[in-house]
């Protein structure tokens, strides 16, 4: 039996999590490929998506708290943000353009999760990772913070891919492609 992709129980109606037993697989790449396939199929009907609302590439999960979200951000996001430029020394260069980012926050079955606290904690963690700047309209990187019941998940995607691939929403894809 191949346990490369396993369904992980959530006890949350309408939510399914897939866990990859093979650590060489990448949830972000899988979501990119699925939405590229949908985008390039030019409005075909996709009955296999009729019950799916959105697909979110979450890289890691932990207990739902702003502090844990910040710890997850420091674990998951470093490769998305280059280190701050060395302002002094022989290798100092001219002004380096900061990597821009935005944070998309969603919660389900957790009314106690404060949107502002989570966004502030994750933004603070991201600012420690490199030379960054917030851009809510055209970010280089979109960071997902998903709170569901007592769990919190963090993931990230390229900002242009988020825009081009319907914000990873099946509803927006079906609407835009007239399915």
C-alpha positions in Angstrom: 0.0 0.0 0.0 1.4 3.4 -1.0 0.8 6.1 1.7 2.3 8.9 -0.4 -0.8 11.1 0.1 -3.1 10.5 3.1 -6.3 12.1 4.1 -6.0 13.7 7.5 -9.1 13.9 9.7 -10.2 17.4 10.9 -13.5 16.9 12.6 -14.5 20.0 10.6 -17.4 19.7 8.3 -16.5 20.4 4.7 -12.7 20.5 5.3 -10.2 17.8 4.1 -6.5 17.9 4.7 -4.0 15.9 2.7 -0.8 14.9 4.3 2.2 13.9 2.2 4.0 10.9 3.5 6.7 11.5 0.9 8.5 14.7 2.0 9.8 15.3 -1.5 6.2 16.1 -2.6 5.1 19.7 -2.3 1.5 20.8 -1.5 2.2 24.2 -3.2 3.3 22.6 -6.4 0.3 20.3 -6.4 -2.1 23.2 -6.0 -0.3 25.2 -8.7 -0.6 22.3 -11.1 -4.3 21.7 -10.5 -5.2 25.4 -11.0 -2.9 25.6 -14.1 -4.7 22.6 -15.5 -8.1 24.3 -14.8 -7.0 27.6 -16.2 -5.6 26.0 -19.4 -8.7 23.9 -20.0 -10.6 27.0 -21.1 -13.9 26.6 -19.4 -14.4 22.9 -19.5 -16.8 21.6 -16.8 -15.0 19.9 -14.0 -17.5 17.7 -12.1 -14.6 16.5 -9.8 -14.5 20.1 -8.4 -18.2 20.5 -7.8 -17.9 20.1 -4.0 -14.5 21.9 -3.7 -14.6 25.5 -2.7 -10.9 26.3 -2.5 -7.5 24.6 -2.2 -5.0 26.2 0.2 -1.4 25.1 0.1 -0.6 24.8 3.8 3.0 23.9 4.6 2.9 23.3 8.4 0.3 23.3 11.2 0.4 23.9 14.9 -1.9 24.8 17.8 -4.0 27.9 17.1 -2.4 30.9 18.7 -0.8 34.0 17.3 2.5 33.0 19.0 2.5 29.6 17.4 1.6 31.2 14.0 4.7 33.4 14.4 6.9 30.3 15.1 5.4 28.5 12.1 6.1 31.6 9.9 9.8 31.5 10.9 10.0 27.8 10.0 8.0 27.9 6.7 8.8 31.2 5.2 12.6 31.8 5.1 13.1 30.7 1.6 10.4 33.1 0.4 12.3 36.2 1.8 16.0 36.9 1.1 18.1 38.0 4.0 18.4 41.8 4.6 21.2 43.3 2.6 24.5 44.1 4.3 24.4 47.9 4.5 28.1 48.3 5.3 31.3 46.6 4.3 33.1 46.0 1.0 30.2 44.0 -0.5 27.6 46.7 0.2 25.5 47.5 -2.9 23.1 50.2 -3.8 19.5 50.1 -2.4 18.0 46.6 -2.6 14.3 46.4 -3.5 12.5 44.8 -0.6 10.4 41.7 -1.1 6.7 42.7 -0.8 4.1 40.5 0.9 0.5 40.4 2.0 -1.2 38.1 4.5 -4.5 36.3 3.8 -6.2 35.3 7.0 -9.1 32.9 7.2 -10.7 31.1 10.2 -13.3 28.4 10.6 -15.0 27.2 13.8 -12.8 29.5 15.9 -14.5 32.7 16.8 -11.9 33.6 19.4 -9.1 33.9 16.8 -8.4 37.6 16.5 -7.6 38.5 12.9 -5.5 41.5 13.9 -3.4 39.5 16.5 -2.6 36.7 14.0 -1.7 39.2 11.2 0.4 41.3 13.5 2.3 38.2 14.9 3.0 36.8 11.4 3.9 40.2 9.9 6.4 40.7 12.8 7.9 37.3 12.1 8.2 38.0 8.4 9.9 41.3 9.0 12.6 39.5 11.0 13.3 37.2 7.9 14.6 39.8 5.5 14.2 43.1 3.7 10.4 43.2 3.4 7.6 45.6 2.8 3.8 45.2 2.9 1.9 45.5 -0.4 -1.7 44.5 -0.3 -2.5 44.9 -4.0 0.5 43.4 -5.9 2.7 41.5 -3.4 5.7 39.3 -4.4 4.6 36.7 -1.8 1.1 35.9 -0.4 1.2 34.3 3.1 -1.7 32.2 4.1 -2.8 32.0 7.8 -5.6 29.5 8.2 -7.1 29.0 11.6 -9.5 26.0 11.9 -10.8 24.9 15.3 -7.8 24.6 17.5 -5.2 24.4 14.7 -3.4 27.0 12.7 -1.7 26.5 9.3 0.8 28.6 7.4 1.7 28.5 3.7 2.9 30.9 1.0 2.7 31.3 -2.8 4.1 33.8 -5.3 1.8 36.8 -5.5 1.4 36.7 -9.3 0.4 33.0 -9.1 -2.2 33.8 -6.5 -3.7 36.4 -8.8 -3.4 34.4 -12.0 -4.7 31.2 -10.5 -8.0 32.6 -9.1 -6.8 33.1 -5.5 -6.9 29.3 -5.4 -10.7 29.5 -5.3 -12.7 27.0 -7.3 -15.7 29.4 -7.2 -13.7 32.3 -8.7 -12.2 29.9 -11.3 -15.6 28.7 -12.4 -17.0 32.2 -12.5 -14.1 33.6 -14.5 -14.0 30.7 -16.9 -17.8 30.6 -17.3 -18.0 26.9 -16.2 
